[in-house]
Amino acid sequence: MKFLDEAKIFLKSGDGGNGCVAFRREKFIEFGGPNGGDGGRGGDVWVEAVDGLNTLIDYRYQQHFKAERGHHGMGSDRSGAKGQDTVLRVPVGTQVLDDDKETVLADLTEVGQRVRLLKGGDGGFGNAHFKTSTNRAPRRADPGWPGEERWVWLRLKLIADAGLVGLPNAGKSTFLAATSAARPKIADYPFTTLHPNLGVVRVDDHEFVLADIPGLIEGAHEGAGLGDRFLGHVERCGVLLHLVDGTQEDVAEAYRVVRGELAAYGGGLAAKPEIVGLNKTDALDAETLAARLKALKAAAGRKAKVVALSGATGGGVQEVLRLLWTRIAESRPAPAAEEQPAPADITPWAPTDSD
């Protein structure tokens, strides 16, 4: 299945049904009054987060969604039925944005969450609504009110516990493949990963979801490389794993480039807890490893924990996973303690004269 994390679609709620002009016509009833029914309300447009989806590819091939129009009123005081609603089923983590791509109309973060985007138009009144003591045979009926319409953007932000960031070819996909059942494409050239990948990682008795996004380069926030559009997929993560290629000459500069792009993107990414991994240490001798580890620790400062690892051989991977789980557990809200019912006020039994 192809991955698509952004789509623009057109929505329109249903128009209201028209009211009816009708009169009672029965044998032996000479002056039958008005009995035209009201029109039905138009259908609404809803968006709902469902389980089992992880892409917006369905909205690439169909961009227009319209709810059903309300049914028209009929004689014998029969009102029209409400138009059928249109429900957009999207993956969990989808945001609905206005046409300006800035105003958030809905943010669906839980399965089953449902938001009404457009309300259907009201139905028009039939002539029975307008009868009065002085106007006993009105021939007026109102048309239904038009529904609402707008263009919106759907933007998917994957929900993961931890996110992988780094320059292209830093070994992010190799790390994901070594720690989970995910099988992302792995090659020795930059931008092998073209779309985000998710994997479920197990460490000790715990499990968490790890997201791998395409690599960043300097100027990504201005559109260089694949740009920063995929950074939205790690906005909801509790911790970032920043991988740095240990075979590079200047690991400190590689670290600073990615940190600069995170700060330029915003969204609170620069302030998230971070673990820095010096990757590909299996290709370094002891002296080079010590020098580059020292340089990376100086660049990261005291805010981030720096760990040496090798995604290819598995060296240091378990330590990194345990550090990630510790940060994830700290970022998760503590479960609310169940309130115990207050003990009932019981008066001890005492014998009486009647016993």
N, C-alpha and C positions, 0 to 999 in steps of 0.2 A: 504494500500500500504506500502510495506517495505521501510525503509529509508536506503539509501546508499549514502555516501558522497565522495567516492573515488573509482576509477576504473582504471585499466590499459588496454589499447587497442592498437591494431596494425592497422596502416593506410598505404595505398598504393594508389598513384595516378595512373591513367591509362597510359599505354604505348602508344606511338605514332603509328599510322597506317603505314604500309609499302607503299612505292611508287610502281608504276606499270610500267612494260615494255610492251608497246603496240605500234602498228603502224597503220596508216590509211590504210584501205583496202576498196576501193570502185571501182566500175566498171568504166572503162575508165580513171582511175588515176593510171598510171603505177608505179610511185615512190612516194607512200604516206609516209609522214614523221612521226616521233615519236609523239605520242599523249597520253602517259601514264601520268595519274594524280598523284598528291601528296597525301600522306597519311594524315589523320586528326589528330589533336592534342588530346592527351589523356585527360580524365576528371580530374578535380581538386578535392581536398578534402577540404571542408569548415566546419566550426563550427559556429553555430548560436544560440543566446540566444532567447528563446521563452517564452511566458507567459503560465501559467497553470502547470508548472512542478516544483517540489521541491525535487526531488531525482534523483539519477543516476542509479536506479535499472535496467533500460533497458540495461545498458552496463555490467551487470553481466552475462547475458546469451548470449550475442553476443560480442565477443572481436575483430573480424577481419572485417575491412571495406575497400573495394577496389572500386575505381572508374572505369568506363568503359574504355576499350581500344578504341583508335581512329580507325575509319573505314579505310580500305585500299583504296588506289587510284585505279581508273579503267580507261579503255580506253576512247577514245573520250574526252580526257582532263578533265575527271571528278575526282575532288578531293574528298577524303573521308570526311565524317562528323566527327565533334568533338565528343569525347566520353562524355557520360553523367556524370555530377558531382555527388559526394556523399556529402550530407549535414548531419552533426551530429547536432541534436537538443538537446540542454542542458538547464538546468534551469538558470535563471539569477543569477549571482554570481559565476559562474563556472570559474575556472582557468585551463588552459591547460599547463602542465609542460612537459619538456623533460624527457627522460628516467632516468636522474640523480635525478629527483624530486626536483631540485633546480632552474633550468632555466625556467622562465615563458615565454611561447610562446604567450599566449593570456590571457586576463583577461576581461571577458564579464560581464559588470555591468548594461547594459541597454537592454530592450526588443528590438529585431530587430538588435542588434549589430552582425556583421558578419565578420569573419576573415578567410582568406585562409591559411590553414596549409601546404598543399603540392600542387605543380604545376604539371600538367600533362606533359608527354613527348611530344616533337615536332614530327610531322609526317615526314616521309622520302620523299625525292624528287623522282618524277617519271622521266622516261627517257626523257620526253619533256623538262625538266629543263636543261639537259646537251647538247642539240643540239647546234652546232656552225657551222660556215661557212666551217670548215674543217672536222667536224664530224657530218654528216647529219643523221646518223642512229645509235645513241648511244644505247647500250644495257645495260646500267647501271641504276639501281634504288636502292635507299638507304632504309635500314630498318628503322622503327620508333625508336626514342630514348626511352630508358626505363624511366618509371616514378620514382618518389621518394618514399621511404618507411621509416617508423620509428615507434618505440614504444613511446607512450605518456601516461601520467597520467592525468586523469580528477579529479579535486578536487573541491568540492562544498563548498563555504563559504556563508552561508545564509546571506541575507541582511536584517538587522533589525536596528531599531533606538536605542534600549537600550538592554543590555544583563544582564542576571542574573548569578552571580557567587557565589560560596560558597562551604563549605564542604558538603559531603553527609548528607542528612537528615536535612538540614538547613531550609527547608520549601519553597524552590524555586518553586516546582510544585504547592504547595498549593497557593502560591501568584499568580502564573500565572492563575490558575483556578478561583481565586477569583476576578481577575481584567479583565478577557477576556472570550471569549466563548470557549477557548481551554479546552480540557478535558484530560490532561496528567494523567498517572497512578500515584496514590498517595498511599503510604503505610508507615508503621512505621519501615522500615528497610533501611539500606544504599543501594545506587545504584539502587533505584527503577526506576529512569530515565536512560534509556540505549541509547537514541538518542535525539538529540535536538528537541525542540518543539517551535512553533511560535504562538503568539496570538496577536490580534489587541486590544489595550487598548484604552478606551475612557475616557477622563478627561475633564470636562467642555465642551467646544466646539471643542476640539482637539482630534485627533487620532494619535497613533503611534504604531509601531510593536515592541513587546517585545520577546526576545529569551531566552529560558531556556535550559541550557546545563547540562549534567551529572556532578555530584559533583567531586571536586578535593580533593586529599589527598596529604600528604607530599610525595615528590618523584615522583609526577605525570609526571614531565618533563623527568624522566628517565624510564617511563613506568609503574609505580606503579598504582594499581587500573585500571581504564579505560584509564590511560595515559592522555596526554594533546592534543590528536588529535582533540578534539571537541572545543578547544579554538579558532581555526580558524573561527568558526561561530560567534564570537563576535569581531573579528578584525575590522570589518567595522562599528561597533556601535559607536554612538556619546557619550554615557555615560554608565557606568557600575553600576548596583545595587548589592552591595555586602551584602548578607544576612548572619547573624551570629546567630546561635542557642542560644537564651538567657538562655536555661536550662543547658547549659554546665557550668562547674565550672570555666574554664579559657577562657573567651571570647576573651581576648587580644591575647592569643596564637593561637586561631582558626583564628583570623583575620590575624596574621602575617604569618601563614602557607600558606594561599591562596595568600597573596601579594607576598610571596617568589616564588610561582609557576608562577604567572603572570610575574614577573621580569625574571625568568629563561626561560620562553617561548619566550619572546621578542615580536617582531611585534608591538611595541608601546603600548601594553596593560597596562603596569604599569604606563604610562604617561596619560592615558585617564581620563577624569573627573569621579569621583566616589562618589556615595552616599552609606553610610553604614547604614544598617537597623538591629537593634537588634530585632530579630523575636521571636515569641512565648511568648510575654510578658504577655499573659493572664494566663500563668502557674506560674507567679512569684508574690510574695507579694511586697508591695511598697518598703520595705527596701532593699530586694535583687535586685529589678529592679534598684534602684538608684545606688547601689554599682557597678553593672555590666555595667550600662550605663556610669558611670564615668570611669571605667577601659577601656571600649571600646573607649571612646573619647580620653583618654590618648594615646592609641595605634595608633589610626588613625591620631592624630595630627590635625593641622589646615587645612590641605589640603582637607579633606573630611568632609562632613556634616553627622552627626550621628543622626538617628531618631529611636525612639522606635515604634514598630508596632506589629500587630498580623494578620497574613494572615488568620487565622481561624475565628476570630471574626470581622475582618475589621477595628480594631482600628488603627489609624495612616496611613491607606493605602492611603487615598485621599491626605494627605500631601506629602507622598512619590511620588505619581503619578504627583503631581504638580511640585515638585522639578525636577523629571525626564524630564517633558516637558520643563521646563525652560532651562535645560542643552541642550536638543535636539535642541530647537530653536536657542540657541547660537551657536551650532556647525554647523547648516545648513548654506550654503552660502546665502547671501542676494540676493534677486531677482534684476536682473539688471534693472535699470530705463530705461524706453522707451524714446528714443531720440525724442524730438519734432521737427518737420520740421521748419527750419528757416523761418521767415516771408518774403514774397516776397517784393522786392523793388518796391513799387508802387508810381508812380509820380502822385500827385493830379491833377485833371482835371482843366483846366483854359480856359475860353472862348477866342476864337481868332476872327480875323476880318472876317474869312470866315464863322463862325457860324451864 
